[in-house]
Amino acid sequence: MKILIAEDEPALRQNLQWLLEMEGYDVLVASDGNEALALARQNTPDLLITDVMMPHLDGFGLVQAMRTDMQLCTTPIIMLSAKADRSDIRAGMNVGADDYLTKPYQREELLTTLQSRLARSASLRLAQAHLHSAAAAGGGLDALTALPLKEAFEAQMAQVLQRSRENGRGCAVVCVGLHGFAKINESLGRPAGDTVLRETAQRLCALVQQLPFTHPPEHGFVGRLSGDLFLVCLADLEPDALIQRVQAILAAVTQPLEVNGQNLFLSACAGASEHQDSEIQHATLVGQAEAALYHAKPRGPGSWQLFDAAQSQQVVRRLRLNNALHRALDQGELRLFYQPQIRISDGALVGFEALLRWQHPELGWVSPGEFIPVAEESDVIIPIGEWVLRTAAAQAAQWVRSQGRDDFHVAVNLSVRQFAREDLPSLVRTVLHDTGLPPHVLELEVTESIALHSVTSTLGLMQGCKALGVQLSMDDFGTGYSSLSYLKRYPLDALKIDQGFVRNIPGDAGDVAITRAIIAMAHSFGMHVIAEGVEHREQLELLRQLGCEQFQGYLCSRPVPAPEAERFFAGYRPERASLA
């Protein structure tokens, strides 16, 4: 057994080295935290004994550095200090120490603590190896992280639940999801993403091994659900201990991580499900934890949610929509509707906005506000987005031929996932070629949030698309935090005023002032303005007075199928309009 000692006092360091060597241990020594960390990385000790107060890097810093190192994160650590303050002991435990001894300590006390920690570490490694062997034999071991996959994890959960029923102790499953993981793959490459996943797995395993279970590891282990989702089994829980456990898990996962010389600051959310019903099944517990995670995500990074039975129906529907979306394209369930865009000065048609609709064979018409966020959370938005672009372009090309005019445009909304793809200009070029659509008839709409996602790459993609001759507009303007210095750099043709502002005019003086400012700003940048969500003639009249050029909304028409939309080529007459 190889033991590393980090102690700045020479006499104490030599005495401790001599004592351990007399017991047959192979001993490495360091006089400060930095030296100890370097030795640990070179030699991978079986256990670390470290003083708290040391120069350059103290014991707390050393422990924290080891707990974030994939190679060293599971190393047992005993801290030594002359202090007996409980807060000091707690600080050591919080950064990841396994045990704490106060100087002066007795020889027997030190050796007993050391042997206990080494035995615990050995049993954890053996049990983890057995777990991995069992998972591998059943085809359930993840090749990247060496963690059990869902089926193998649930098999272990069945045993844990049985023990929990027998001993009357608490049991829970925590589902952990990383935020923004796709961006790491996109910006740094797949190998960097794999490193993040492996490091996350190591951190979770290290944390579980530190928790005070009575029978580890059967009552505490980690699995990988899919992608950036991980599962943690927690058992032998004291009442009300779950909150602290989940917070510790999130804190461990979100420690800074160095990848390819760059410091990555991860964020995560979690969902948890606690064993309360003696009849609950292991698969149910896992499913509830995953469901709770999806309820936690909208509240932002660092959030977590305990499963509530009231969430069940919402989650079931969301999962059903997610599964159904993957076959909606092949089943021909998606439709494009078109909402006319009208020039305010004379009622002439200037274009249409293509809007996606979904008619599920059993659920009926599903609201875009419900299914589009589901699609954007998965890769299904990519093929759906391409289908929308191709279908809208083909319809516009057909109108150019049948109407004998090309003085209009068809606007297509781009999702965040689509705009993150470097091949977007190439896709647009191919669609224009395949459909024969004149480029200026196609308008691509980006939201304010997309434009702020990555200014440099966004600007490049916009310029690449603009070079093809298409028009560009920014949708939902005014709802984000655009910098004018960025906005004037984008090659935009139009700004669209969000319906949230239009809805309250002319009655709300604040929204009137915002609308006036947006129109004036757009004109100063050489852009025209279109107002969304116009429902009343009073709104239209004020927009006319403020200099807004175009509008769309129920005052003219709700979104309609292409054959119904054709009648608007004749223009819009207010006296014939009716509210939907």
C-alpha positions, 0 to 999 in steps of 0.5 A: 500500500502506498501512502502520501504524507503532506506535512510542512513540519519536518519533525512531524513529517519524519515521525509519521513517515517512520511510523508508517514504514514500520507498519510496512507501508510504502510512504511518499512525503511532501512539504506543501500542497503543491508538491503533494499534488504533483507526487499524487499525480505521478504515483497515484497513492492508495491514501493521502494524509494531509495537514491543514495549514501548509504554505503555497497550497493548504490542505483544503486546497489539496483535497479539493484539487484531488477531488476534481482530478479524474485519476485521484478523485476516489483516493481516501483522504485523512486530514490532520490539524492542531485545531479542534474547531467543529467548523474546521472539521466541517470545512474539511469534510465539505471539500471531500475529506474522508476523515479528520484527526486532531493533533496530537493523535495517538498511534493506535488512533491513527493506524485504526483510522488509516486501516479502516479507510484503506479497507473501505476503499478496497471494498468499494473498488471490489464491489464496483468491479463486481457491479461492472462485471455483472453489467458487462455480462448483461450487455449493460455497461457503458463503454465511455464511462464504465457505468451501468446503463439503465437496465443494469442500474434498474437491476441493482435498484431492485436489490436496493429496494428489497433491502430498504423494505427489510430494514425500513431505511430510506431509498432514493434515485437522483437523475442528474442532467448537464446544462449546455452539454451540446455546446461543448461538443459543438465548440470543442469537439466530441473528444472534449465532450467525452472527457466531460462525461467521464469526469462527471461519472468519476465525480459522482462515483467519488461522492457516492463513496464518501457518503455515510452508507451502512452497506456500500456500495450496494446502497449507493452507486451511479449509472448512466441513463443516456447522453448527458443524463446520469443516475445516482442511487441513494439508500440508507437515508436518514429522514430529510437527508435527501435535500443535502444529498442532492445539493452535494451531488450538484455541487460536485458536478458543477466544479470547474473542469479543465479540458484542452487547456480551457476551464469549463464551468458546468451547470446541472439540474436534478430530479429525485424520487424517494421510496415511500410506497412499499410496492413501488417498482425500481423502474418506476423510481427511475422514471419518476426521477427522470420526470422530476428532472424535466420539471426542474430544468425550466427553473434554470441551472442548479435547480432540482425537483422532488417528484410529485405525483401531480406531475405524472400526467404532464410528464407522460404527455411530454414523453409521448409527444417526444416519441411521436415527434420522431415519426411525425414527419414519416407519417405526414402529420406535420403541416405548414400554415401561412399568415399574411403580412400586409403593408399598412399604407395600402393593404397590399400583400408583402409576404407570409410567415410559414408556421408549423402545425401538428395534427396527431392522429389521436391527440388532435391538433397539438399547440406549437407552444407545447411541441416545439420546445420538446422538439428543440430539446432533441435532435428531431428539430433538425430534420423538422426544420429542414422539412419546414424550409423545403416545404415553404420554399417549394410552396413559395416557388409554386406561388411565384409560378401560379401568381406570375409575381415575385414581389412577396416573400415567405418567412421561415423561422429558424431554431437555435439548433438549426442556427448552430449548424455551420452548414446552414448557408449550404442547406439554404443554397441547396433548397433554393436550387432544388425548388427554383425559388428566387432567393429574395422571396425567401426570408429567414427569421432569427430570434433575438436570443439566437442572435445573442447566442454567439455573436461572431459565429452568428454574424458569419452565418447571417452573412453567408445566408445574406450572400445568397440573396435571401432576406433576414429578419429578427423575430420577437424583437424587444424581448431580449437584451440586444446590444445596439452595437451588435444589432447594427452589425447584423445584415438584417432587412427587418425587425418584428415587434413582439406581440407582447408590446402590440397587445397593450397598445394604444392603452399602455403608454409604456408599450407605446413608447417602446414600440415607437423607439423600436420603429425609430431605431430600425429605420435609423439602421435602414430596416423596415418594421413589421408588427405581430399580433395585431387584432384591433383597428386601433392598434393598426391605426397607431402603428400607421401613425408611428411609421410601422410599414407592415403588420400581421395578426388576427385582424387580417387573418389567422394562419391558414393552409396554403390554398386559403392563403392565396386569396390574400394576393388580392390584398387586404380590405379592412371592411372585410376583416373580422376578428378570429 
